[in-house]
């Protein structure tokens, strides 16, 4: 089930105005812990709630009873509230599956998060260890490389589609497909798909295998090496399969 876009009402404090309805400057009269979460603080002006932020954020902004609810303070509280909602959405997504920094950034923006806040959230998640593009690339490359018929191009394509940087993808795939992995994958694919066709001429068989491997992204050298180990000719051009 797709999560709904983050509503603007859930991200904004109750009031971003530095004046009340009569044009009088607003002053914070109370900073109270919330019943649901003792680490959160509700900022109030009389009976009116101005916003709810973390206790550490209250200290960072130096807010106390008697502090002025200025436009700058209101904007800061609004941004913190929006950032907290965005992080909650990000953690919900990470609970389902790991993702790259870029894909998380794009996800948050699609859900209505302001670009700069989305970037802040992603940076914080990386800093806190919730996301690691290098570890993700290594894991995805290793998993994809073990699948039958996985060529280097196919594995790289999957990693790039996940939003990982190209340079990181190349390094991860190089590590995952070392020691002749690509040739082994090509041979395995050929044996599974063509090993039982004993009645077909070797020349036709080699051309069809070469065509199938080429479509899966294997390069010419890998195809030639695989056919050689299978005892098939590589002299003829690939034949397109139906």
Order of alpha helices (4+ residues) and beta strands (2+ residues): alpha-beta-beta-beta-alpha-alpha-alpha-alpha-alpha-alpha-alpha-alpha-alpha-alpha
